[in-house]
Amino acid sequence: MKSGLSAFFDSAKRSCMLCHTYRNLKPSVDQKEMALTSTQRAYDALRVAFDELRAEDAEIDKLNRVKAAKVLCLDAMDACNACDKQRARIKEIFVNIK
C-alpha cells in the first residue's frame, strides 16, 4: 500500500511541476488533470486505509497520520483547482509527505 501511495504522490508532484514549468510554452490541461487524478487516487487509497485501520481498532497515532494525509490531499486538490500556474502548489503541499 505504501509504495502505491508514494507513486501517486510522486506522480502528482511531477505533473504539478510540469504544469507550472510549461505554463507559457505549451498551454495544456493534461498535466493539471494528471496531477488531480493522482491526488484523487492517493485520497481514495488513504480513505480505504483509514477504513481498514478503523475496522481493526488501530492506534490513534496511525489513524491521525492517515487522516492528516487525507486532509492534505483534499487541500492539494482545492489548491490545484484554484491555481494560476504561478507556483507548483501540489508539490509545495506534498513536499514533506513520505
C-alpha positions, 0 to 999 in steps of 0.5 A: 500500500505504501509504495502505491501511495508514494507513486501517486504522490510522486506522480502528482508532484511531477505533473504539478511541476510540469504544469507550472514549468510549461505554463507559457510554452505549451498551454495544456490541461493534461498535466493539471488533470494528471496531477488531480487524478493522482491526488484523487487516487492517493485520497481514495487509497488513504480513505480505504486505509483509514477504513481498514485501520478503523475496522481493526481498532488501530492506534490513534497515532496511525489513524491521525497520520492517515487522516492528516494525509487525507486532509492534505490531499483534499487541500492539494486538490482545492489548491490545484483547482484554484491555481494560476500556474504561478507556483507548483502548489501540489508539490509545495503541499506534498513536499514533506509527505513520505 
